[in-house]
Amino acid sequence: MEENMQGNPSPSATTAAPLPEMPKGKPKSFTCPACGGTITLKAVGITISAVCAYCSSVVDVTNENYRIIETANQNTLKTLIDIGCRGKLKGIEWEVIGYMQKTDASGIYPWDEYLLYNPYYGFRFLVQESGHWNFVKVLRKDVAEAGLSNEIWMEGKKFAIFLRGEGVVQYVKGEFYWRVRKGEKTVVADYIAPPRILSVEKNDEEISISLGEYMERNEIASAFAIKEQMPEKIGVASNQPARNQNQFGNILLIAATAFALVCGIQYATASMADNADVYSSNIAVRPEQKNQTITSPAFNIPKSGNVLIACSSPVENDWVELDMSLVNEQTNTAYDLTQAIEYYHGYDGGESWSEGSQSAESFISTVPAGTYRLLTDMDAGALNRNMPVFLSMLVKRDVPVWSNFWIALLSVLIYPIYMLVRRWSFEKDRWSESDYMPAIYRINEEED
């Protein structure tokens, strides 16, 4: 599939570079030698060719007899911005003096190019493709490796190759500072550093380099007082800036700072926690004890805080269920909990598998200081088979709490992660129109 040529400025004919100096001559009119219609020149002394608005003939205005370069029998194309329309962009008033419609070599992807003129600031191009706009200036300097390398550095920014292709002039009207005609072709290379695009156009005799900047369509509509419906945006333009592009770095910086702060608080909290054992035991429960409550010796919890109760049993393809109560001897307050230990493993189709665990733990967020006992009622598969069950029990107090840390960390990171995923998706859409898509955006490319 042919790539589109978004953002390619048009000074592609043999006299396009270097740009001419800017004399401030008054507008000049003459009669079209083909149809007798009036042709008015705005850039007097600079314009080389003009297209008659009545018959579309291309006239060489440097010839004293106004020689016809090409007679075109095409109908006049209605454009969004008319020749002669004026608008202010970047604080400068520009007048539209020329228009070209161009396509890629296949003729499938068209774009519009308006030639703007100001007698004091020279020429600019306004380029529209698929509802996306670029304000383009032809550079008066050479750019090293332009058109040759896949990367270009200019003004401290890296421009990456986006496409190489061909541009073909399909329609012209107005005046131009080079000789232009329908069917004219140029070889094009576009480099991007959003919101900028560096375009290199080459024919048999010269190379022209231009720098474009992405502009929102409402800016164009406001500048030229366009009352018609602006073309809708289709897809992501090659140099379209991502939403919140300027704030993206700040968002990541704030997130990194918050991440460090949350980690620091958790580390300080964990360092100050006692994380002390208050009771532990290893017991063997016999089948005859199945319906008996196992009561631990009394143990002391010296101050209010959280309590962790952890149990483990070396079960193999078996299970243990524990109904437990942590009971305060002074107040008779009970904290009830249930733990299930089950672990199964085996082979299926020559592959090993396992599920469950040989341990379990429960967390009580706040337990007052006092003397406690741990009461346990057990049921187990082994007891039902008249086999003993080995059980390890551990009670710890003032344990570092990681659940709050993970919640806080997720709260800090969720928006930056969302922004990163969204940015990645935006960039993938951008590079999907390029033959030079970076590897990071090629995930599932074959399926797409």
RODO-2510 file (C-alpha; in nm, 4 decimals, decimal comma):
residues 448
     n   res          X          Y          Z
     1     m     0,0000     0,0000     0,0000
     2     e     0,1284     0,3461    -0,0843
     3     e     0,2041     0,5659     0,2142
     4     n     0,0315     0,9026     0,2408
     5     m     0,2412     1,2165     0,2015
     6     q     0,1099     1,4248     0,4888
     7     g     0,2888     1,7499     0,5510
     8     n     0,4985     1,7682     0,2342
     9     p     0,5466     2,1269     0,1162
    10     s     0,5384     2,1936    -0,2555
    11     p     0,8389     2,3910    -0,3773
    12     s     0,9350     2,0995    -0,5922
    13     a     1,0185     2,2435    -0,9324
    14     t     1,3572     2,3434    -1,0606
    15     t     1,3561     2,7011    -0,9280
    16     a     1,2156     2,6311    -0,5843
    17     a     1,5438     2,6760    -0,3981
    18     p     1,6887     2,9003    -0,2888
    19     l     1,3937     3,1186    -0,1913
    20     p     1,3886     3,4596    -0,3604
    21     e     1,4306     3,7878    -0,1734
    22     m     1,1146     3,9810    -0,0967
    23     p     1,0591     4,2978    -0,3025
    24     k     0,7534     4,4965    -0,1927
    25     g     0,6003     4,5599    -0,5344
    26     k     0,2366     4,6534    -0,5887
    27     p    -0,0045     4,3941    -0,7356
    28     k     0,0091     4,3745    -1,1157
    29     s    -0,2597     4,2549    -1,3582
    30     f    -0,2375     4,1236    -1,7146
    31     t    -0,4604     3,9442    -1,9650
    32     c    -0,4451     3,5664    -1,9971
    33     p    -0,3132     3,4931    -2,3495
    34     a    -0,5333     3,1817    -2,3661
    35     c    -0,8788     3,3065    -2,2667
    36     g    -0,8475     3,6829    -2,2111
    37     g    -0,9293     3,6614    -1,8403
    38     t    -0,7531     3,8923    -1,5945
    39     i    -0,4640     3,7491    -1,3944
    40     t    -0,3453     3,9526    -1,0952
    41     l    -0,0031     3,8920    -0,9421
    42     k     0,0562     3,9567    -0,5717
    43     a     0,4259     3,8687    -0,5426
    44     v     0,5409     4,0935    -0,8276
    45     g     0,9050     4,0372    -0,9192
    46     i     0,9050     3,6985    -0,7494
    47     t     0,6308     3,5021    -0,9174
    48     i     0,7529     3,2897    -1,2094
    49     s     0,4312     3,1132    -1,3123
    50     a     0,0623     3,1862    -1,2642
    51     v    -0,2481     2,9807    -1,3275
    52     c    -0,5453     3,1520    -1,4872
    53     a    -0,8513     3,1270    -1,2642
    54     y    -1,0782     3,1107    -1,5734
    55     c    -0,9171     2,8525    -1,8000
    56     s    -0,6469     2,6992    -1,5739
    57     s    -0,3702     2,7703    -1,8271
    58     v    -0,0230     2,7969    -1,6728
    59     v     0,1468     3,1214    -1,7810
    60     d     0,5181     3,2068    -1,7654
    61     v     0,5117     3,5618    -1,6216
    62     t     0,8873     3,6077    -1,6688
    63     n     0,8264     3,6114    -2,0441
    64     e     0,7340     3,9585    -2,1713
    65     n     0,4671     3,8030    -2,3933
    66     y     0,3300     3,5948    -2,1060
    67     r     0,3987     3,2651    -2,2775
    68     i     0,1609     2,9798    -2,2046
    69     i     0,3499     2,6939    -2,0386
    70     e     0,0546     2,4594    -2,0356
    71     t    -0,3074     2,4810    -2,1456
    72     a    -0,5346     2,2892    -1,9112
    73     n    -0,8897     2,2014    -1,9963
    74     q    -0,9857     2,1178    -1,6391
    75     n    -1,2682     2,2662    -1,4400
    76     t    -1,1850     2,5086    -1,1626
    77     l    -1,1676     2,3265    -0,8295
    78     k    -1,3512     2,4807    -0,5363
    79     t    -1,1145     2,5086    -0,2409
    80     l    -1,1810     2,5541     0,1302
    81     i    -0,9703     2,8711     0,1353
    82     d    -1,0048     3,0949    -0,1710
    83     i    -0,7187     3,2591    -0,3553
    84     g    -0,6847     3,6132    -0,2176
    85     c    -0,8157     3,5224     0,1264
    86     r    -0,6150     3,6670     0,4139
    87     g    -0,5574     3,5288     0,7622
    88     k    -0,3271     3,5768     1,0605
    89     l    -0,1054     3,2883     1,1687
    90     k     0,1726     3,3168     1,4265
    91     g     0,0908     3,6851     1,4603
    92     i     0,1533     3,7613     1,0896
    93     e    -0,1061     3,8285     0,8205
    94     w    -0,0763     3,6014     0,5173
    95     e    -0,2532     3,6043     0,1834
    96     v    -0,3322     3,2879    -0,0107
    97     i    -0,1834     3,3347    -0,3585
    98     g    -0,1596     2,9771    -0,4850
    99     y    -0,3110     2,6342    -0,4391
   100     m    -0,2091     2,2832    -0,5398
   101     q    -0,3686     1,9471    -0,4933
   102     k    -0,1172     1,6647    -0,4766
   103     t    -0,1320     1,2896    -0,4304
   104     d     0,1055     1,0053    -0,3676
   105     a     0,2212     0,8019    -0,6697
   106     s    -0,0862     0,5774    -0,6538
   107     g    -0,3222     0,8754    -0,6668
   108     i    -0,5157     0,7330    -0,3707
   109     y    -0,4044     0,9752    -0,0987
   110     p    -0,4630     1,3452    -0,1833
   111     w    -0,3661     1,6537     0,0151
   112     d    -0,4052     2,0310    -0,0267
   113     e    -0,1249     2,2846    -0,0285
   114     y    -0,1914     2,6574    -0,0034
   115     l     0,0884     2,8992    -0,0876
   116     l     0,0835     3,1945     0,1543
   117     y     0,2577     3,5260     0,0961
   118     n     0,3514     3,8306     0,3012
   119     p     0,5669     4,0989     0,1331
   120     y     0,7810     4,1351     0,4476
   121     y     0,8052     3,7733     0,5624
   122     g     0,8004     3,5876     0,2319
   123     f     0,6297     3,2553     0,1641
   124     r     0,4801     2,9805     0,3757
   125     f     0,2716     2,6724     0,2977
   126     l    -0,0479     2,5612     0,4646
   127     v    -0,0927     2,1876     0,4142
   128     q    -0,4092     1,9887     0,4807
   129     e    -0,4493     1,6157     0,4649
   130     s    -0,7244     1,4034     0,6238
   131     g    -0,8336     1,6962     0,8389
   132     h    -0,4823     1,7594     0,9762
   133     w    -0,2993     2,0886     0,9123
   134     n     0,0653     2,1967     0,8984
   135     f     0,2169     2,5437     0,8748
   136     v     0,5346     2,5017     0,6691
   137     k     0,8423     2,7121     0,6022
   138     v     1,1083     2,6357     0,3408
   139     l     1,4530     2,6422     0,5016
   140     r     1,7332     2,8559     0,3636
   141     k     2,0023     2,6226     0,4965
   142     d     2,1373     2,2769     0,4298
   143     v     2,0574     1,9975     0,6744
   144     a     2,3215     1,7267     0,7025
   145     e     2,2146     1,3813     0,5819
   146     a     1,8699     1,5095     0,4826
   147     g     1,7037     1,2496     0,2619
   148     l     1,9873     1,0012     0,3127
   149     s     1,9910     0,9037     0,6802
   150     n     1,7041     0,7562     0,8804
   151     e     1,7724     1,0068     1,1581
   152     i     1,8419     1,3785     1,1399
   153     w     1,9465     1,6052     1,4251
   154     m     1,8468     1,9686     1,3958
   155     e     1,8342     2,2368     1,6663
   156     g     1,8972     1,9740     1,9332
   157     k     1,6022     1,7542     1,8278
   158     k     1,6070     1,4137     1,6631
   159     f     1,3859     1,3758     1,3566
   160     a     1,3038     1,0120     1,2715
   161     i     1,2260     0,8942     0,9192
   162     f     0,8526     0,8387     0,8727
   163     l     0,8150     0,7734     0,5025
   164     r     0,9788     0,7838     0,1639
   165     g     0,7648     0,8175    -0,1461
   166     e     0,6633     1,0350    -0,4371
   167     g     0,4395     1,3412    -0,4669
   168     v     0,2480     1,4212    -0,7850
   169     v     0,0815     1,7554    -0,8699
   170     q    -0,2792     1,6949    -0,9748
   171     y    -0,4219     2,0483    -0,9834
   172     v    -0,2877     2,4057    -0,9579
   173     k    -0,4278     2,7571    -0,9464
   174     g    -0,2940     3,0947    -0,8436
   175     e     0,0661     3,2098    -0,8694
   176     f     0,3936     3,0472    -0,7697
   177     y     0,7587     3,1447    -0,7362
   178     w     0,8612     2,8424    -0,9406
   179     r     0,7344     2,6864    -1,2614
   180     v     0,4715     2,4357    -1,1682
   181     r     0,2420     2,2208    -1,3792
   182     k     0,0073     1,9271    -1,3460
   183     g     0,1834     1,5898    -1,3403
   184     e     0,5023     1,7254    -1,1861
   185     k     0,6704     1,4684    -0,9604
   186     t     0,9126     1,4865    -0,6687
   187     v     1,0798     1,2240    -0,4498
   188     v     0,9863     1,2850    -0,0870
   189     a     1,1288     1,1896     0,2536
   190     d     0,9481     1,2949     0,5713
   191     y     1,1104     1,3047     0,9166
   192     i     0,9122     1,3689     1,2332
   193     a     0,9714     1,5111     1,5795
   194     p     0,6115     1,5897     1,6815
   195     p     0,4730     1,8490     1,6522
   196     r     0,7305     1,9205     1,3776
   197     i     0,7928     1,7571     1,0438
   198     l     1,1019     1,7958     0,8262
   199     s     1,0319     1,7287     0,4594
   200     v     1,2940     1,6719     0,1923
   201     e     1,1788     1,6985    -0,1726
   202     k     1,4054     1,6207    -0,4639
   203     n     1,3880     1,6263    -0,8408
   204     d     1,6608     1,5804    -1,0988
   205     e     1,8172     1,9213    -1,0354
   206     e     1,7778     2,0201    -0,6692
   207     i     1,6742     1,9410    -0,3152
   208     s     1,4294     2,1502    -0,1151
   209     i     1,4035     2,1179     0,2647
   210     s     1,1149     2,2537     0,4697
   211     l     1,0066     2,2519     0,8327
   212     g     0,6395     2,2191     0,9256
   213     e     0,4516     2,2548     1,2527
   214     y     0,1213     2,0873     1,3332
   215     m    -0,1736     2,3216     1,3836
   216     e    -0,5255     2,2515     1,5090
   217     r    -0,8023     2,2985     1,2542
   218     n    -0,9875     2,5489     1,4751
   219     e    -0,6806     2,7759     1,4543
   220     i    -0,6969     2,7665     1,0747
   221     a    -1,0742     2,8220     1,0686
   222     s    -1,0401     3,1219     1,3007
   223     a    -0,7418     3,2717     1,1157
   224     f    -0,9114     3,2677     0,7723
   225     a    -1,2706     3,3108     0,8952
   226     i    -1,3736     2,9822     0,7334
   227     k    -1,7469     2,9358     0,7730
   228     e    -1,7724     2,6020     0,5952
   229     q    -1,7393     2,2725     0,7773
   230     m    -1,3712     2,1936     0,8324
   231     p    -1,2555     1,8494     0,7143
   232     e    -1,2869     1,5905     0,9890
   233     k    -0,9680     1,4424     1,1295
   234     i    -0,9008     1,0898     1,0112
   235     g    -0,6497     0,8825     1,2067
   236     v    -0,3335     1,0179     1,3664
   237     a    -0,1151     1,2525     1,1600
   238     s     0,2547     1,1798     1,1222
   239     n     0,3563     1,4772     1,3400
   240     q     0,0383     1,5226     1,5434
   241     p     0,1347     1,5900     1,9065
   242     a    -0,0060     1,3535     2,1660
   243     r    -0,2623     1,4943     2,4057
   244     n    -0,0926     1,6392     2,7153
   245     q     0,2428     1,5944     2,5415
   246     n     0,3939     1,8948     2,7201
   247     q     0,2659     1,7784     3,0599
   248     f     0,3626     1,4140     3,0151
   249     g     0,7129     1,4572     3,1557
   250     n     0,5774     1,6484     3,4565
   251     i     0,3215     1,3747     3,5231
   252     l     0,5948     1,1107     3,5255
   253     l     0,8131     1,3257     3,7515
   254     i     0,5299     1,3756     4,0013
   255     a     0,4510     1,0037     3,9910
   256     a     0,8170     0,9131     4,0500
   257     t     0,8328     1,1533     4,3459
   258     a     0,5117     1,0107     4,4938
   259     f     0,6410     0,6561     4,4385
   260     a     0,9626     0,7372     4,6280
   261     l     0,7618     0,9007     4,9083
   262     v     0,5267     0,6008     4,9472
   263     c     0,8224     0,3613     4,9491
   264     g     1,0026     0,5765     5,2059
   265     i     0,7002     0,5865     5,4362
   266     q     0,6537     0,2104     5,4099
   267     y     1,0205     0,1475     5,4780
   268     a     1,0141     0,3751     5,7843
   269     t     0,6928     0,2125     5,9113
   270     a     0,8308    -0,1388     5,8594
   271     s     1,1555    -0,0459     6,0339
   272     m     0,9701     0,0786     6,3427
   273     a     0,7384    -0,2266     6,3658
   274     d     0,8289    -0,4821     6,6383
   275     n     0,7249    -0,7785     6,4206
   276     a     0,7614    -0,9984     6,7319
   277     d     0,6590    -1,3607     6,7903
   278     v     0,4227    -1,3981     7,0893
   279     y     0,3392    -1,7676     7,0505
   280     s     0,4544    -2,0633     6,8408
   281     s     0,4052    -2,4381     6,8549
   282     n     0,4445    -2,7578     6,6553
   283     i     0,1897    -3,0224     6,7394
   284     a     0,0708    -3,3600     6,6151
   285     v    -0,3050    -3,4010     6,6293
   286     r    -0,4172    -3,7611     6,6672
   287     p    -0,7406    -3,8972     6,5181
   288     e    -0,9019    -3,9244     6,8617
   289     q    -0,8551    -3,5466     6,9087
   290     k    -1,0685    -3,4666     6,6033
   291     n    -1,3626    -3,3260     6,7986
   292     q    -1,1535    -3,1678     7,0765
   293     t    -1,0613    -2,7998     7,1020
   294     i    -0,6873    -2,7392     7,1053
   295     t    -0,6086    -2,4652     7,3582
   296     s    -0,2734    -2,2893     7,3551
   297     p    -0,0888    -2,1761     7,6665
   298     a    -0,1565    -1,8128     7,7656
   299     f     0,0619    -1,5545     7,5944
   300     n     0,0962    -1,1807     7,6373
   301     i     0,0377    -0,9080     7,3807
   302     p     0,2079    -0,6102     7,5482
   303     k     0,0479    -0,3291     7,3461
   304     s    -0,2389    -0,2662     7,1107
   305     g    -0,1716    -0,3368     6,7462
   306     n    -0,2210    -0,5851     6,4667
   307     v    -0,1813    -0,9623     6,5000
   308     l    -0,0869    -1,2232     6,2396
   309     i    -0,1816    -1,5887     6,2874
   310     a    -0,0024    -1,8290     6,0525
   311     c    -0,0474    -2,2073     6,0296
   312     s     0,1151    -2,4732     5,8141
   313     s     0,0890    -2,8490     5,7644
   314     p     0,2893    -3,0788     5,5315
   315     v    -0,0216    -3,2112     5,3559
   316     e     0,0151    -3,4019     5,0277
   317     n    -0,3005    -3,4327     4,8175
   318     d    -0,4931    -3,3624     5,1337
   319     w    -0,6617    -3,0878     5,3343
   320     v    -0,6883    -2,9342     5,6800
   321     e    -0,9582    -2,6937     5,8032
   322     l    -0,9117    -2,4836     6,1176
   323     d    -1,1763    -2,2898     6,3126
   324     m    -0,9826    -2,0580     6,5436
   325     s    -1,0521    -1,7972     6,8108
   326     l    -0,8074    -1,5568     6,9700
   327     v    -0,9585    -1,4993     7,3169
   328     n    -0,8722    -1,2268     7,5694
   329     e    -0,8606    -1,3902     7,9167
   330     q    -0,9557    -1,0673     8,1014
   331     t    -1,2487    -0,9519     7,8844
   332     n    -1,3390    -1,2818     7,7160
   333     t    -1,3403    -1,0925     7,3806
   334     a    -1,2920    -1,3375     7,0930
   335     y    -1,1565    -1,2798     6,7431
   336     d    -1,2843    -1,5638     6,5231
   337     l    -1,1263    -1,6790     6,2002
   338     t    -1,1122    -1,9790     5,9679
   339     q    -0,8136    -2,1144     5,7784
   340     a    -0,8052    -2,3793     5,5067
   341     i    -0,4866    -2,5614     5,4133
   342     e    -0,4978    -2,7826     5,1061
   343     y    -0,2355    -2,8925     4,8619
   344     y    -0,2732    -3,1211     4,5593
   345     h    -0,0287    -3,2203     4,2883
   346     g     0,0276    -3,4839     4,0242
   347     y     0,0905    -3,5533     3,6559
   348     d    -0,1443    -3,5113     3,3617
   349     g    -0,0447    -3,5909     3,0049
   350     g     0,3187    -3,6166     3,1066
   351     e     0,3208    -3,2721     3,2705
   352     s     0,3273    -3,2015     3,6430
   353     w     0,0675    -2,9823     3,8079
   354     s    -0,0055    -2,8487     4,1546
   355     e    -0,2602    -2,6290     4,3284
   356     g    -0,3175    -2,4910     4,6746
   357     s    -0,0626    -2,4394     4,9512
   358     q     0,0673    -2,6053     5,2665
   359     s     0,0231    -2,2870     5,4684
   360     a    -0,2352    -2,0189     5,5476
   361     e    -0,2428    -1,6978     5,7460
   362     s    -0,4961    -1,4520     5,8864
   363     f    -0,4557    -1,0895     5,9816
   364     i    -0,6397    -0,9073     6,2627
   365     s    -0,5958    -0,5314     6,2231
   366     t    -0,6346    -0,4211     6,5870
   367     v    -0,6017    -0,6289     6,9029
   368     p    -0,5839    -0,4566     7,2474
   369     a    -0,3002    -0,5349     7,4881
   370     g    -0,3673    -0,8264     7,7217
   371     t    -0,3287    -1,1966     7,7898
   372     y    -0,4639    -1,4288     7,5218
   373     r    -0,5138    -1,7941     7,4326
   374     l    -0,5594    -1,9423     7,0853
   375     l    -0,8449    -2,1961     7,0608
   376     t    -0,8480    -2,4272     6,7580
   377     d    -1,1001    -2,6832     6,6291
   378     m    -0,9600    -2,9001     6,3510
   379     d    -1,0995    -3,1178     6,0758
   380     a    -0,8753    -3,2905     5,8229
   381     g    -0,8771    -3,5591     5,5595
   382     a    -0,6030    -3,7499     5,7432
   383     l    -0,8016    -3,7514     6,0704
   384     n    -1,0943    -3,9060     5,8846
   385     r    -0,8547    -4,1796     5,7713
   386     n    -0,7323    -4,2321     6,1292
   387     m    -0,3986    -4,0700     6,0586
   388     p    -0,2310    -3,7904     6,2610
   389     v    -0,1941    -3,4359     6,1324
   390     f     0,1171    -3,2300     6,1982
   391     l     0,0479    -2,8603     6,2482
   392     s     0,2715    -2,5582     6,3055
   393     m     0,1175    -2,2445     6,4552
   394     l     0,2667    -1,8956     6,4899
   395     v     0,1247    -1,5757     6,6366
   396     k     0,3053    -1,2472     6,5657
   397     r     0,2221    -0,8923     6,6746
   398     d     0,2944    -0,5474     6,5296
   399     v     0,3572    -0,6881     6,1817
   400     p     0,4470    -0,4511     5,8936
   401     v     0,1316    -0,3997     5,6862
   402     w     0,1944    -0,4306     5,3123
   403     s    -0,1647    -0,4205     5,1892
   404     n    -0,1915    -0,0452     5,2538
   405     f     0,1418     0,0030     5,0813
   406     w     0,0244    -0,1770     4,7669
   407     i    -0,3024     0,0165     4,7646
   408     a    -0,1147     0,3470     4,7989
   409     l     0,1367     0,2433     4,5345
   410     l    -0,1398     0,1456     4,2929
   411     s    -0,3135     0,4786     4,3580
   412     v     0,0090     0,6619     4,2741
   413     l     0,0863     0,4621     3,9608
   414     i    -0,2543     0,3971     3,8081
   415     y    -0,2839     0,7331     3,6286
   416     p     0,0759     0,7390     3,4936
   417     i     0,0327     0,3777     3,3759
   418     y    -0,2948     0,4744     3,2086
   419     m    -0,1172     0,7683     3,0429
   420     l     0,1697     0,5443     2,9268
   421     v    -0,0690     0,2875     2,7759
   422     r    -0,2688     0,5617     2,6080
   423     r     0,0486     0,7245     2,4760
   424     w     0,1737     0,3894     2,3452
   425     s    -0,1576     0,3280     2,1666
   426     f    -0,1491     0,6791     2,0159
   427     e     0,2059     0,6295     1,8878
   428     k     0,1206     0,2862     1,7492
   429     d    -0,1651     0,4427     1,5518
   430     r     0,0723     0,7105     1,4240
   431     w     0,3395     0,4658     1,3097
   432     s     0,0909     0,2237     1,1565
   433     e     0,1058     0,4420     0,8415
   434     s     0,4844     0,4186     0,8209
   435     d     0,7239     0,1613     0,6770
   436     y     0,9649     0,2557     0,9573
   437     m     0,7573     0,1585     1,2621
   438     p     0,9802     0,1193     1,5729
   439     a     0,9936    -0,2332     1,7156
   440     i     0,8135    -0,1301     2,0366
   441     y     0,4931    -0,0716     1,8366
   442     r     0,5059    -0,3958     1,6365
   443     i     0,3299    -0,6098     1,8988
   444     n     0,0550    -0,8153     1,7335
   445     e     0,1332    -0,6389     1,4036
   446     e     0,0901    -0,9598     1,2027
   447     e    -0,2478    -1,0267     1,3609
   448     d    -0,3535    -0,6666     1,2866
***
